[in-house]
Amino acid sequence: VIPVFDDQPSTIIAHSLASTDYDVQFQQFVAASTSESRSKPSHGTSRKEIERRMLGRNKSHIKHTFRDFDEKGQQLCKFVCTTFWSLQFNAVRHAFMNPSIATSGKESSSEGMTGASTPPTGFDIEKSYIRSLATSFAWAASGGKSGASFSRTSDNRFVIKCISRTELQMFLDCAPAYFEYLSKAFFHGLPTVLCKIVGVYQIGYHNRVTGKRTMEQVAVMQNIFYGRKISKIFDLKGSLRGRFTRQGNLEKDQHSKRSSYHRRSTGSSDSESSGSDEEDDESLSIASDGSEKDENDKDGKAKAASIPTLLDGDFLEFTSGRPLPLTDRAKAVFHMSILNDTLFLSIINVLDYSILVGIDEEKMELVVGIIDFMRQYDILKQMERVGKSLPMVVGSEAPTIIQPPLYKARFTNAMERYFMTVPNKWTTI
């Protein structure tokens, strides 16, 4: 039994996916897909069967309605959940949550692209997905200007984002291309850092007691920072126009105040203060290695929950204008992934995407993933580009909204500036 809460959209989805009515409709799509392909019936766990379902072109939308009644049998609330591309997204979840099915279940990490751990024998992937959606909490994600509301599952595995009807329709139109691209990534080793969308739904309810009625569209996507200890998060678009947060200024002021206070308290010379700063840096590195880790365990969860999302200007300030170093293998995978993903998004006419970069100081890795790739270059975006271009002066930064091919070029060029290869003794010249 999965309880449903008005303020947790994921619970409506979980209840619907676990229902008998949904399973009956889903099995009908499975049977129809099997008969069309003229293949032998299977349990849907083989690599070939999962890939075949993912590449299916027929729509498999499931609309499920359920109601809540009081003791007298009177209807209290009516719920509606429409699952779009149910068969294809089920295949995506099987490939994503069980990388052993795919030949190359790669995750968005610049250091080797580590995938999700292989589940134990007898593990039911769909039930695990439903359990994750059964409990969630509102999440005030910072950094974006769209004003979209987010929630996150209690196990931190998935993020639920409310999207507009325009974004929903645009994604549904290019969904077959998205599934084809993911099949190449999962089963044919195509490097990618796209943040995986594992489900798209339209949910609504009408509470007859309170009179509240709502209908919203949500996308369930992977949390690329799942199982990671992230110290800093950057949302990068490759443009500096309006890409600087107040949080960056606040951190800079706090750092300068701490430095001035330290110099006043010690009363030492410049050479002595620089030496003490080096000692402080060494102690911080030791703590991050784990020897002094126990003292900060209590504050770790609170800090992780309140990590601000910084932008391009903050990133350049953090790196002092220098690119972040990557190993030659990580840079090669990252470069190929960026080229593949931006080319795919440009082909389907998508723009205004960004790459989320998290710094895992414990493992000395960068965790990356391209997000917000559900908006195409329509007439509204064209008007927004013209409106932002009018007040421009000579020499100012170009607006963030430009044509998809130009957006792709600017994005890839920025990634080359932001990250660079650091050679080691195994690097070939």
PEMO-V193438 format. One record per residue. RES is the residue in one small letter. OMEGA is omega in radians with two decimals (none if undefined). NEAR is the number of other ideal C-beta (glycine too) atoms within 8 Angstrom. D_CENTER is the distance of its C-alpha to the mean C-alpha in Angstrom with 2 decimals. Layout:
res=RES omega=OMEGA near=NEAR d_center=D_CENTER
res=RES omega=OMEGA near=NEAR d_center=D_CENTER
This chain:
res=v omega=-3.14 near=2 d_center=28.96
res=i omega=3.12 near=9 d_center=25.71
res=p omega=-3.12 near=6 d_center=26.46
res=v omega=3.13 near=10 d_center=24.96
res=f omega=-3.10 near=6 d_center=24.31
res=d omega=-3.06 near=7 d_center=24.28
res=d omega=3.11 near=4 d_center=21.75
res=q omega=-3.11 near=12 d_center=19.21
res=p omega=-3.09 near=12 d_center=18.06
res=s omega=-3.14 near=16 d_center=16.49
res=t omega=3.07 near=15 d_center=20.06
res=i omega=3.12 near=13 d_center=21.44
res=i omega=-3.12 near=16 d_center=19.08
res=a omega=3.13 near=13 d_center=19.96
res=h omega=-3.13 near=14 d_center=23.63
res=s omega=-3.11 near=13 d_center=23.66
res=l omega=-3.12 near=12 d_center=22.13
res=a omega=-3.06 near=8 d_center=24.66
res=s omega=3.10 near=10 d_center=27.58
res=t omega=3.13 near=5 d_center=30.42
res=d omega=3.12 near=8 d_center=30.37
res=y omega=-3.10 near=13 d_center=26.85
res=d omega=3.13 near=8 d_center=27.84
res=v omega=3.13 near=8 d_center=31.00
res=q omega=3.14 near=11 d_center=29.31
res=f omega=3.14 near=13 d_center=26.70
res=q omega=3.06 near=8 d_center=29.58
res=q omega=3.08 near=8 d_center=31.38
res=f omega=3.11 near=12 d_center=28.60
res=v omega=-3.14 near=11 d_center=28.62
res=a omega=3.12 near=8 d_center=32.39
res=a omega=3.13 near=9 d_center=32.38
res=s omega=-3.14 near=14 d_center=29.92
res=t omega=-3.13 near=10 d_center=32.10
res=s omega=3.14 near=7 d_center=35.28
res=e omega=-3.13 near=7 d_center=34.09
res=s omega=3.13 near=7 d_center=33.12
res=r omega=3.12 near=4 d_center=36.49
res=s omega=3.14 near=8 d_center=35.03
res=k omega=3.11 near=3 d_center=36.14
res=p omega=3.12 near=4 d_center=34.42
res=s omega=-3.12 near=9 d_center=31.97
res=h omega=3.06 near=4 d_center=29.91
res=g omega=-3.12 near=9 d_center=26.67
res=t omega=-3.13 near=8 d_center=25.67
res=s omega=-3.13 near=9 d_center=26.89
res=r omega=-3.10 near=9 d_center=24.85
res=k omega=-3.14 near=6 d_center=26.88
res=e omega=3.13 near=11 d_center=26.56
res=i omega=3.13 near=15 d_center=22.77
res=e omega=3.14 near=13 d_center=22.59
res=r omega=3.10 near=11 d_center=25.26
res=r omega=-3.11 near=14 d_center=23.51
res=m omega=-3.10 near=14 d_center=20.28
res=l omega=3.13 near=9 d_center=22.52
res=g omega=-3.08 near=11 d_center=24.48
res=r omega=-3.11 near=4 d_center=25.21
res=n omega=3.13 near=7 d_center=26.70
res=k omega=-3.14 near=4 d_center=24.89
res=s omega=-3.14 near=12 d_center=24.38
res=h omega=3.14 near=9 d_center=23.59
res=i omega=3.08 near=11 d_center=24.81
res=k omega=-3.08 near=8 d_center=26.02
res=h omega=3.12 near=13 d_center=26.99
res=t omega=3.07 near=8 d_center=29.11
res=f omega=-3.01 near=10 d_center=30.27
res=r omega=3.08 near=9 d_center=32.43
res=d omega=-3.09 near=9 d_center=33.48
res=f omega=3.06 near=7 d_center=37.24
res=d omega=-3.09 near=6 d_center=39.47
res=e omega=-3.13 near=3 d_center=42.49
res=k omega=3.13 near=4 d_center=44.69
res=g omega=3.11 near=5 d_center=42.46
res=q omega=-3.08 near=6 d_center=41.44
res=q omega=3.11 near=8 d_center=37.96
res=l omega=-3.06 near=10 d_center=35.83
res=c omega=3.11 near=11 d_center=32.43
res=k omega=-3.12 near=11 d_center=31.04
res=f omega=3.08 near=15 d_center=27.45
res=v omega=3.09 near=12 d_center=25.93
res=c omega=3.08 near=14 d_center=22.78
res=t omega=3.12 near=11 d_center=22.18
res=t omega=-3.11 near=16 d_center=19.94
res=f omega=3.12 near=11 d_center=19.28
res=w omega=-3.04 near=13 d_center=19.67
res=s omega=-3.10 near=13 d_center=20.18
res=l omega=-3.11 near=13 d_center=21.70
res=q omega=-3.14 near=13 d_center=19.16
res=f omega=3.04 near=13 d_center=16.09
res=n omega=3.09 near=11 d_center=18.24
res=a omega=3.10 near=13 d_center=18.70
res=v omega=-3.14 near=14 d_center=15.02
res=r omega=3.12 near=13 d_center=14.63
res=h omega=3.14 near=13 d_center=17.81
res=a omega=-3.09 near=17 d_center=16.81
res=f omega=-3.07 near=13 d_center=13.40
res=m omega=3.08 near=10 d_center=14.92
res=n omega=-3.06 near=13 d_center=18.20
res=p omega=3.13 near=11 d_center=18.03
res=s omega=3.09 near=6 d_center=21.84
res=i omega=-3.09 near=11 d_center=22.13
res=a omega=3.10 near=11 d_center=20.65
res=t omega=-3.10 near=7 d_center=22.44
res=s omega=3.13 near=9 d_center=19.43
res=g omega=-2.99 near=13 d_center=16.45
res=k omega=-3.14 near=11 d_center=14.40
res=e omega=-3.06 near=9 d_center=11.22
res=s omega=3.02 near=13 d_center=9.44
res=s omega=-3.08 near=11 d_center=12.11
res=s omega=-3.14 near=13 d_center=14.81
res=e omega=3.04 near=11 d_center=17.48
res=g omega=3.08 near=7 d_center=18.17
res=m omega=-3.07 near=11 d_center=14.73
res=t omega=-3.10 near=6 d_center=15.39
res=g omega=3.11 near=8 d_center=14.48
res=a omega=-3.11 near=9 d_center=14.53
res=s omega=-3.12 near=4 d_center=18.05
res=t omega=-3.10 near=6 d_center=20.53
res=p omega=3.14 near=8 d_center=21.49
res=p omega=-3.14 near=4 d_center=25.21
res=t omega=-3.13 near=3 d_center=27.75
res=g omega=-3.12 near=4 d_center=27.91
res=f omega=3.13 near=8 d_center=24.33
res=d omega=-3.05 near=6 d_center=23.33
res=i omega=-3.10 near=11 d_center=19.69
res=e omega=3.09 near=9 d_center=19.84
res=k omega=3.09 near=7 d_center=21.56
res=s omega=3.09 near=11 d_center=19.01
res=y omega=3.12 near=13 d_center=16.26
res=i omega=3.11 near=12 d_center=18.71
res=r omega=3.11 near=9 d_center=19.52
res=s omega=-3.11 near=11 d_center=15.97
res=l omega=-3.05 near=16 d_center=15.95
res=a omega=3.10 near=9 d_center=19.53
res=t omega=3.12 near=9 d_center=18.79
res=s omega=3.13 near=12 d_center=16.22
res=f omega=3.14 near=8 d_center=16.64
res=a omega=-3.06 near=7 d_center=15.93
res=w omega=-3.14 near=8 d_center=13.53
res=a omega=3.13 near=5 d_center=14.54
res=a omega=-3.12 near=8 d_center=11.52
res=s omega=3.06 near=8 d_center=13.40
res=g omega=-3.10 near=10 d_center=13.31
res=g omega=3.12 near=10 d_center=12.85
res=k omega=-3.08 near=3 d_center=16.09
res=s omega=-3.12 near=5 d_center=15.37
res=g omega=-3.14 near=5 d_center=16.32
res=a omega=3.11 near=8 d_center=13.92
res=s omega=-3.10 near=7 d_center=14.05
res=f omega=2.92 near=12 d_center=11.41
res=s omega=-3.07 near=13 d_center=12.26
res=r omega=-3.14 near=12 d_center=11.21
res=t omega=-3.06 near=15 d_center=13.20
res=s omega=3.10 near=8 d_center=16.02
res=d omega=3.07 near=6 d_center=15.20
res=n omega=-3.06 near=9 d_center=11.78
res=r omega=-3.07 near=8 d_center=10.41
res=f omega=3.07 near=14 d_center=8.46
res=v omega=3.13 near=13 d_center=7.27
res=i omega=-3.10 near=15 d_center=9.67
res=k omega=3.05 near=10 d_center=9.79
res=c omega=-3.11 near=10 d_center=13.29
res=i omega=3.14 near=11 d_center=13.87
res=s omega=3.10 near=6 d_center=17.29
res=r omega=3.10 near=6 d_center=19.70
res=t omega=3.11 near=9 d_center=19.72
res=e omega=3.12 near=11 d_center=16.03
res=l omega=-3.11 near=13 d_center=16.62
res=q omega=3.11 near=8 d_center=19.73
res=m omega=-3.14 near=12 d_center=18.36
res=f omega=3.14 near=14 d_center=15.64
res=l omega=3.14 near=10 d_center=18.39
res=d omega=-3.11 near=6 d_center=20.67
res=c omega=-3.13 near=11 d_center=18.59
res=a omega=3.10 near=12 d_center=17.18
res=p omega=3.10 near=7 d_center=19.89
res=a omega=3.11 near=10 d_center=18.92
res=y omega=3.13 near=11 d_center=15.26
res=f omega=3.11 near=15 d_center=16.70
res=e omega=3.13 near=9 d_center=19.21
res=y omega=3.12 near=12 d_center=16.81
res=l omega=3.12 near=13 d_center=14.84
res=s omega=3.08 near=12 d_center=18.33
res=k omega=3.13 near=9 d_center=19.27
res=a omega=-3.08 near=14 d_center=16.39
res=f omega=-2.94 near=14 d_center=17.05
res=f omega=-3.09 near=11 d_center=20.81
res=h omega=2.99 near=9 d_center=22.05
res=g omega=3.11 near=7 d_center=20.24
res=l omega=3.13 near=8 d_center=18.62
res=p omega=3.14 near=11 d_center=16.50
res=t omega=3.02 near=11 d_center=12.97
res=v omega=3.05 near=13 d_center=9.74
res=l omega=3.02 near=12 d_center=7.87
res=c omega=-2.99 near=12 d_center=4.44
res=k omega=2.96 near=9 d_center=6.79
res=i omega=-3.02 near=12 d_center=7.87
res=v omega=3.11 near=12 d_center=10.57
res=g omega=3.09 near=10 d_center=12.64
res=v omega=-3.00 near=14 d_center=13.89
res=y omega=2.94 near=13 d_center=16.74
res=q omega=-3.05 near=12 d_center=19.37
res=i omega=3.11 near=15 d_center=20.92
res=g omega=3.10 near=10 d_center=23.98
res=y omega=3.09 near=13 d_center=26.89
res=h omega=3.12 near=8 d_center=30.36
res=n omega=-3.10 near=11 d_center=31.92
res=r omega=-3.14 near=8 d_center=35.66
res=v omega=-3.11 near=6 d_center=36.55
res=t omega=-3.10 near=4 d_center=34.62
res=g omega=-3.11 near=6 d_center=34.47
res=k omega=3.13 near=8 d_center=30.74
res=r omega=-3.12 near=8 d_center=29.11
res=t omega=3.07 near=6 d_center=25.52
res=m omega=-3.11 near=7 d_center=23.38
res=e omega=-3.14 near=9 d_center=19.68
res=q omega=-3.11 near=13 d_center=16.91
res=v omega=3.04 near=15 d_center=13.57
res=a omega=3.10 near=13 d_center=10.55
res=v omega=-3.10 near=14 d_center=9.22
res=m omega=-3.14 near=12 d_center=5.89
res=q omega=2.97 near=12 d_center=5.42
res=n omega=-3.04 near=11 d_center=5.24
res=i omega=3.13 near=12 d_center=5.53
res=f omega=3.14 near=10 d_center=8.39
res=y omega=3.13 near=8 d_center=10.14
res=g omega=-3.12 near=4 d_center=13.79
res=r omega=3.03 near=9 d_center=13.66
res=k omega=-3.03 near=8 d_center=15.86
res=i omega=3.14 near=12 d_center=14.22
res=s omega=3.12 near=7 d_center=16.90
res=k omega=3.14 near=9 d_center=15.46
res=i omega=3.10 near=14 d_center=12.24
res=f omega=3.05 near=14 d_center=12.55
res=d omega=-2.96 near=14 d_center=11.05
res=l omega=3.09 near=14 d_center=13.22
res=k omega=-3.11 near=14 d_center=14.67
res=g omega=3.12 near=10 d_center=17.95
res=s omega=-3.14 near=12 d_center=20.11
res=l omega=-3.11 near=8 d_center=22.02
res=r omega=-3.12 near=9 d_center=23.24
res=g omega=-3.07 near=4 d_center=22.20
res=r omega=3.08 near=10 d_center=19.49
res=f omega=-3.06 near=10 d_center=20.96
res=t omega=3.04 near=13 d_center=20.45
res=r omega=-3.13 near=5 d_center=23.28
res=q omega=3.11 near=10 d_center=21.67
res=g omega=3.08 near=13 d_center=22.33
res=n omega=-3.12 near=9 d_center=25.95
res=l omega=3.13 near=8 d_center=26.27
res=e omega=3.13 near=8 d_center=25.24
res=k omega=3.12 near=9 d_center=27.65
res=d omega=3.13 near=8 d_center=30.44
res=q omega=3.14 near=8 d_center=29.99
res=h omega=-3.14 near=8 d_center=30.13
res=s omega=3.11 near=8 d_center=33.27
res=k omega=3.11 near=8 d_center=34.88
res=r omega=-3.13 near=8 d_center=34.39
res=s omega=3.14 near=9 d_center=35.84
res=s omega=3.11 near=8 d_center=38.83
res=y omega=3.14 near=8 d_center=39.51
res=h omega=3.14 near=11 d_center=39.48
res=r omega=3.13 near=10 d_center=41.98
res=r omega=-3.08 near=7 d_center=44.23
res=s omega=-3.12 near=6 d_center=44.28
res=t omega=-3.14 near=9 d_center=45.15
res=g omega=-3.09 near=5 d_center=47.51
res=s omega=3.12 near=7 d_center=47.27
res=s omega=-3.13 near=5 d_center=47.44
res=d omega=-3.12 near=5 d_center=44.58
res=s omega=3.12 near=6 d_center=44.91
res=e omega=-3.14 near=9 d_center=44.88
res=s omega=3.10 near=12 d_center=41.85
res=s omega=3.09 near=8 d_center=39.92
res=g omega=3.12 near=8 d_center=41.00
res=s omega=3.09 near=11 d_center=39.79
res=d omega=3.11 near=10 d_center=36.40
res=e omega=3.10 near=8 d_center=36.22
res=e omega=3.11 near=8 d_center=37.20
res=d omega=3.13 near=8 d_center=34.52
res=d omega=3.12 near=8 d_center=31.90
res=e omega=3.14 near=8 d_center=33.35
res=s omega=3.10 near=9 d_center=33.21
res=l omega=3.12 near=8 d_center=29.55
res=s omega=3.09 near=8 d_center=28.80
res=i omega=3.13 near=9 d_center=30.94
res=a omega=3.14 near=12 d_center=29.13
res=s omega=3.09 near=9 d_center=25.75
res=d omega=3.00 near=6 d_center=27.49
res=g omega=-3.07 near=6 d_center=28.43
res=s omega=3.11 near=6 d_center=32.10
res=e omega=-2.98 near=9 d_center=31.66
res=k omega=-3.03 near=9 d_center=28.42
res=d omega=-3.09 near=5 d_center=30.13
res=e omega=-3.07 near=6 d_center=31.10
res=n omega=-3.10 near=9 d_center=27.58
res=d omega=-3.08 near=7 d_center=26.08
res=k omega=-3.12 near=6 d_center=26.70
res=d omega=-3.05 near=7 d_center=24.91
res=g omega=-3.09 near=9 d_center=21.89
res=k omega=3.14 near=7 d_center=20.07
res=a omega=3.13 near=8 d_center=20.96
res=k omega=-3.12 near=8 d_center=19.81
res=a omega=-3.11 near=9 d_center=16.41
res=a omega=-3.06 near=6 d_center=15.98
res=s omega=3.12 near=6 d_center=17.22
res=i omega=-3.14 near=10 d_center=15.65
res=p omega=3.08 near=9 d_center=15.58
res=t omega=-3.11 near=13 d_center=13.12
res=l omega=-3.03 near=14 d_center=15.50
res=l omega=-3.03 near=15 d_center=15.93
res=d omega=3.14 near=14 d_center=17.82
res=g omega=3.09 near=11 d_center=21.17
res=d omega=3.12 near=13 d_center=20.27
res=f omega=3.13 near=13 d_center=18.95
res=l omega=3.08 near=10 d_center=22.31
res=e omega=3.13 near=9 d_center=24.17
res=f omega=-3.12 near=9 d_center=22.53
res=t omega=-3.10 near=10 d_center=23.49
res=s omega=3.10 near=6 d_center=26.79
res=g omega=-3.14 near=4 d_center=26.16
res=r omega=3.13 near=5 d_center=25.93
res=p omega=3.08 near=8 d_center=23.14
res=l omega=-3.11 near=9 d_center=21.28
res=p omega=3.05 near=7 d_center=22.98
res=l omega=3.02 near=13 d_center=21.57
res=t omega=-3.06 near=9 d_center=23.69
res=d omega=3.13 near=12 d_center=25.00
res=r omega=3.13 near=7 d_center=23.20
res=a omega=3.13 near=12 d_center=19.75
res=k omega=3.13 near=13 d_center=20.48
res=a omega=3.12 near=8 d_center=21.71
res=v omega=3.14 near=12 d_center=18.65
res=f omega=-3.13 near=14 d_center=16.37
res=h omega=3.13 near=10 d_center=18.85
res=m omega=3.13 near=9 d_center=19.10
res=s omega=3.13 near=11 d_center=15.39
res=i omega=3.12 near=13 d_center=15.23
res=l omega=-3.14 near=9 d_center=18.42
res=n omega=-3.04 near=11 d_center=17.40
res=d omega=-3.13 near=12 d_center=14.14
res=t omega=3.08 near=11 d_center=15.86
res=l omega=3.11 near=9 d_center=18.91
res=f omega=-3.12 near=10 d_center=17.29
res=l omega=3.09 near=14 d_center=15.65
res=s omega=-3.14 near=12 d_center=19.05
res=i omega=3.14 near=7 d_center=20.94
res=i omega=3.00 near=10 d_center=19.31
res=n omega=3.14 near=8 d_center=19.92
res=v omega=3.10 near=14 d_center=16.41
res=l omega=3.10 near=14 d_center=16.05
res=d omega=3.05 near=11 d_center=14.64
res=y omega=3.12 near=12 d_center=11.27
res=s omega=3.13 near=10 d_center=10.27
res=i omega=3.12 near=15 d_center=9.01
res=l omega=-3.09 near=15 d_center=7.58
res=v omega=3.08 near=12 d_center=10.34
res=g omega=-3.13 near=14 d_center=11.31
res=i omega=3.07 near=10 d_center=14.93
res=d omega=-3.08 near=13 d_center=16.05
res=e omega=-3.13 near=8 d_center=19.74
res=e omega=3.13 near=6 d_center=20.89
res=k omega=-3.12 near=7 d_center=20.04
res=m omega=-3.12 near=6 d_center=20.36
res=e omega=2.96 near=8 d_center=17.13
res=l omega=3.10 near=13 d_center=14.32
res=v omega=-3.00 near=15 d_center=10.78
res=v omega=3.09 near=14 d_center=8.88
res=g omega=3.10 near=12 d_center=6.16
res=i omega=-3.06 near=14 d_center=6.93
res=i omega=3.06 near=11 d_center=5.39
res=d omega=3.13 near=9 d_center=8.14
res=f omega=-3.13 near=9 d_center=10.19
res=m omega=-3.07 near=11 d_center=12.12
res=r omega=3.13 near=11 d_center=15.06
res=q omega=-3.11 near=10 d_center=18.10
res=y omega=-3.11 near=9 d_center=20.98
res=d omega=-3.09 near=8 d_center=23.35
res=i omega=3.13 near=5 d_center=26.43
res=l omega=3.11 near=7 d_center=24.69
res=k omega=3.09 near=13 d_center=22.58
res=q omega=3.10 near=9 d_center=25.86
res=m omega=3.11 near=8 d_center=27.65
res=e omega=3.13 near=9 d_center=25.05
res=r omega=3.14 near=12 d_center=25.48
res=v omega=-3.13 near=8 d_center=29.26
res=g omega=3.13 near=7 d_center=29.23
res=k omega=-3.12 near=11 d_center=27.36
res=s omega=-3.07 near=8 d_center=29.63
res=l omega=-3.09 near=6 d_center=32.89
res=p omega=-3.10 near=5 d_center=33.08
res=m omega=3.05 near=8 d_center=32.23
res=v omega=-3.11 near=5 d_center=34.96
res=v omega=3.11 near=3 d_center=35.92
res=g omega=-3.14 near=3 d_center=33.85
res=s omega=-3.11 near=7 d_center=30.92
res=e omega=3.13 near=6 d_center=27.29
res=a omega=3.14 near=8 d_center=26.23
res=p omega=-3.13 near=11 d_center=24.06
res=t omega=-3.13 near=10 d_center=20.32
res=i omega=3.05 near=9 d_center=21.01
res=i omega=-3.10 near=10 d_center=22.89
res=q omega=-3.08 near=8 d_center=23.40
res=p omega=3.11 near=11 d_center=20.67
res=p omega=3.10 near=7 d_center=22.84
res=l omega=3.10 near=8 d_center=23.50
res=y omega=3.11 near=12 d_center=19.89
res=k omega=-3.13 near=12 d_center=19.12
res=a omega=3.13 near=8 d_center=22.08
res=r omega=-3.12 near=12 d_center=21.29
res=f omega=-3.12 near=14 d_center=17.71
res=t omega=3.10 near=12 d_center=19.01
res=n omega=3.12 near=9 d_center=21.97
res=a omega=3.13 near=13 d_center=20.02
res=m omega=3.07 near=14 d_center=18.04
res=e omega=3.12 near=8 d_center=21.55
res=r omega=-3.05 near=6 d_center=22.78
res=y omega=-3.06 near=10 d_center=20.02
res=f omega=-3.12 near=11 d_center=20.19
res=m omega=3.14 near=8 d_center=23.40
res=t omega=3.01 near=9 d_center=25.02
res=v omega=-3.08 near=8 d_center=27.25
res=p omega=3.02 near=6 d_center=29.96
res=n omega=-3.05 near=7 d_center=31.35
res=k omega=3.09 near=3 d_center=34.41
res=w omega=-3.11 near=5 d_center=32.81
res=t omega=3.10 near=8 d_center=31.67
res=t omega=-3.10 near=3 d_center=33.87
res=i omega=none near=3 d_center=35.50
